[in-house]
């Protein structure tokens, strides 16, 4: 069984465009969230272009809600970076 990153490789070439002209709406790099000894999200990286319809699908416990929590600022990630519309984002941004 191939991993998600193998099935859908990310082309990061568009993420280097200037902040004002970036076609990327959401850029996540190596997002990790741990709760004690349990890893809820393990080094997730993805880029979602502006105007793209995107959904999270997966079994219970796969980290979907935790990832959304990190994207909304409700959960602080353990590691990794999130950029929304070319700007760095964390729970202190809101």
NUVOBA-951663 format. One record per residue (C-alpha): residue number from 1; x, y, z; residue in one letter. Coordinates in nm, 3 decimals. Example, Ala and Ser with C-alpha at 12.3 -4.5 7.8 and 13.67 -1.06 7.14 Angstrom:
(site 1, (1.230, -0.450, 0.780), 'A')
(site 2, (1.367, -0.106, 0.714), 'S')
END
This chain:
(site 1, (0.000, 0.000, 0.000), 'X')
(site 2, (0.149, 0.332, -0.102), 'X')
(site 3, (0.139, 0.634, 0.125), 'X')
(site 4, (-0.068, 0.944, 0.052), 'X')
(site 5, (0.244, 1.141, -0.039), 'X')
(site 6, (0.346, 0.869, -0.286), 'X')
(site 7, (-0.002, 0.854, -0.442), 'X')
(site 8, (-0.031, 1.233, -0.469), 'X')
(site 9, (0.315, 1.390, -0.492), 'X')
(site 10, (0.326, 1.764, -0.426), 'X')
(site 11, (0.468, 2.007, -0.678), 'X')
(site 12, (0.616, 2.281, -0.458), 'X')
(site 13, (0.732, 2.487, -0.758), 'X')
(site 14, (0.428, 2.720, -0.729), 'X')
(site 15, (0.483, 2.779, -0.356), 'X')
(site 16, (0.781, 3.003, -0.428), 'X')
(site 17, (0.574, 3.278, -0.591), 'X')
(site 18, (0.566, 3.607, -0.400), 'X')
(site 19, (0.317, 3.641, -0.115), 'X')
(site 20, (0.083, 3.868, -0.311), 'X')
(site 21, (0.075, 3.656, -0.627), 'X')
(site 22, (0.088, 3.304, -0.484), 'X')
(site 23, (-0.159, 3.060, -0.638), 'X')
(site 24, (-0.136, 2.849, -0.321), 'X')
(site 25, (-0.413, 2.909, -0.066), 'X')
(site 26, (-0.299, 2.652, 0.193), 'X')
(site 27, (0.057, 2.525, 0.223), 'X')
(site 28, (0.143, 2.276, 0.498), 'X')
(site 29, (0.499, 2.154, 0.548), 'X')
(site 30, (0.582, 1.863, 0.779), 'X')
(site 31, (0.285, 1.923, 1.012), 'X')
(site 32, (0.311, 1.702, 1.320), 'X')
(site 33, (0.088, 1.687, 1.626), 'X')
(site 34, (0.166, 1.462, 1.920), 'X')
(site 35, (-0.039, 1.409, 2.235), 'X')
(site 36, (0.206, 1.259, 2.480), 'X')
(site 37, (0.328, 0.935, 2.323), 'X')
(site 38, (0.054, 0.927, 2.056), 'X')
(site 39, (0.114, 1.089, 1.716), 'X')
(site 40, (-0.212, 1.220, 1.569), 'X')
(site 41, (-0.056, 1.377, 1.256), 'X')
(site 42, (0.287, 1.268, 1.133), 'X')
(site 43, (0.481, 1.503, 0.900), 'X')
(site 44, (0.189, 1.596, 0.673), 'X')
(site 45, (0.282, 1.812, 0.374), 'X')
(site 46, (0.038, 1.939, 0.114), 'X')
(site 47, (-0.035, 2.242, -0.102), 'X')
(site 48, (-0.386, 2.343, -0.206), 'X')
(site 49, (-0.422, 2.601, -0.482), 'X')
(site 50, (-0.670, 2.887, -0.467), 'X')
(site 51, (-1.009, 2.788, -0.607), 'X')
(site 52, (-0.954, 2.417, -0.545), 'X')
(site 53, (-1.220, 2.206, -0.376), 'X')
(site 54, (-1.042, 1.977, -0.131), 'X')
(site 55, (-1.164, 1.720, 0.120), 'X')
(site 56, (-1.012, 1.502, 0.391), 'X')
(site 57, (-1.107, 1.136, 0.371), 'X')
(site 58, (-0.978, 0.858, 0.592), 'X')
(site 59, (-1.056, 0.617, 0.872), 'X')
(site 60, (-1.125, 0.718, 1.229), 'X')
(site 61, (-0.805, 0.827, 1.402), 'X')
(site 62, (-0.627, 0.923, 1.079), 'X')
(site 63, (-0.571, 1.286, 1.191), 'X')
(site 64, (-0.833, 1.464, 0.981), 'X')
(site 65, (-0.990, 1.663, 1.266), 'X')
(site 66, (-0.652, 1.738, 1.420), 'X')
(site 67, (-0.527, 1.878, 1.089), 'X')
(site 68, (-0.836, 2.097, 1.053), 'X')
(site 69, (-0.787, 2.210, 1.414), 'X')
(site 70, (-0.432, 2.318, 1.333), 'X')
(site 71, (-0.551, 2.500, 1.018), 'X')
(site 72, (-0.812, 2.693, 1.217), 'X')
(site 73, (-0.582, 2.780, 1.507), 'X')
(site 74, (-0.775, 2.571, 1.758), 'X')
(site 75, (-0.487, 2.326, 1.801), 'X')
(site 76, (-0.118, 2.416, 1.816), 'X')
(site 77, (0.097, 2.180, 1.608), 'X')
(site 78, (0.396, 2.012, 1.769), 'X')
(site 79, (0.609, 2.078, 1.459), 'X')
(site 80, (0.581, 2.197, 1.101), 'X')
(site 81, (0.469, 2.510, 0.921), 'X')
(site 82, (0.135, 2.636, 0.792), 'X')
(site 83, (0.098, 2.921, 0.541), 'X')
(site 84, (-0.245, 3.056, 0.451), 'X')
(site 85, (-0.259, 3.279, 0.142), 'X')
(site 86, (0.120, 3.315, 0.155), 'X')
(site 87, (0.130, 3.426, 0.518), 'X')
(site 88, (0.267, 3.222, 0.811), 'X')
(site 89, (-0.014, 3.101, 1.036), 'X')
(site 90, (-0.036, 2.974, 1.392), 'X')
(site 91, (-0.281, 3.010, 1.681), 'X')
(site 92, (-0.126, 3.348, 1.767), 'X')
(site 93, (-0.224, 3.477, 1.420), 'X')
(site 94, (-0.595, 3.490, 1.502), 'X')
END
